């Protein structure tokens, strides 16, 4: 090295390398959003029994991490009884499915079995006979009547006449108006186009069902006067089912008890009693 010559500086390659920028690694498992509370409590609000996690500044933060929503929202199976049917015209297939669903409804079976047991047990000399044979005949006749009524009253006649087989409630009207509406729905109902029309499912379906019942219901009088009397009784008692459908959901909503279960049973009893009139 020459005298007076400065020592050469170290090469840049000899200096320590600058740290590489750290890229955050994102997990492939995205955190699912917490389930929406059904109690109406906003996120971050203290709730008794749920521990709080401290925030960054030491203050109380949000609640402990809620489990992710992995299941579908809870279904309110009683909503259709409280709110009425969906406002949309039913197709022919949907009317057929509705008729089948009404027949296989567990409450329908419970009502028919219970009614058969009470009727045969209280009258051993009925046309159905005593004991289990009589019970079986009563159940078979009742199910046949029910299937006939659903086939004509829910599927065939509404499909031909383009009639909505549902009963549409008027929950916001006055009580006298709702009573009149329930009575008038026996003869005047709503079509698939949401316009008023004759209730052919009742006016024609009751007559067809009664005439077919004359072929297999034991002990029934089949003359014209008896048939006319049964037809008149069927139309006169039809509003009972409408009253139940119209007003019982209001009771269920106010007392917060799912008495719509009782509605189903009472509905079936009303229909069964009307169909099994001698």
Secondary structure, DSSP 4 states (H G I P E B T S, - for coil): --TTPPPPPPPGGGSPPPPPPPPPPPPSSPPPPBPPPTT-PPTT---TTSPEEE-TTSSEEEESPPPB--SPPPP-TTHHHHH-S-SSPPPHHHHHHHHHHHHH-HHHHHHHHHHHHHHHHH-TTSTT-SHHHHHHHHHHHHHHHHHHHHIIIIIIHHHHHTB--SPPP-TTS-HHHHHHHHHHTTTEEEBTTSSEEE-HHHHTHHHHHHHHHTTT-TT---SHHHHHHHHHHHHHHHHHHHHHHHHHHHHHHHHT--THHHHHHHHHHHHHHHHT--
